[in-house]
Amino acid sequence: MAKKIRTIETEVALVRHGIDYQIRTRGGIDNQINKAVSDLNDLEHQLTRLYQFIETSMDLYRKADDKVKSQIPERPEEKSW
């Protein structure tokens, strides 16, 4: 998802460069596009941090689960007669 946002951010920046400077500045379009690019950049960073948090949390959970499992004594095999 973060990569998709980066792609959109790049495409918006390309659109900005495709519009004549005088047109961009006359209607405040340049400021709005800059804000959109900045907001997309912020969103991308938030998603990246969220993914990192989730991965770290999953690793910690796995380690805690493995530790608990290693401390449970094994049951002797039941004999079937």
Number of C-alpha atoms within 10 A of each C-alpha: 10 16 11 10 18 17 13 15 20 15 13 17 15 11 11 18 12 10 12 9 12 11 11 17 12 9 10 11 16 18 12 14 17 14 12 15 21 13 13 20 18 13 15 19 15 13 16 15 12 12 14 12 12 12 12 12 12 12 12 12 12 12 12 12 11 11 11 10 11 10 8 8 7 8 6 6 6 6 5 4 3
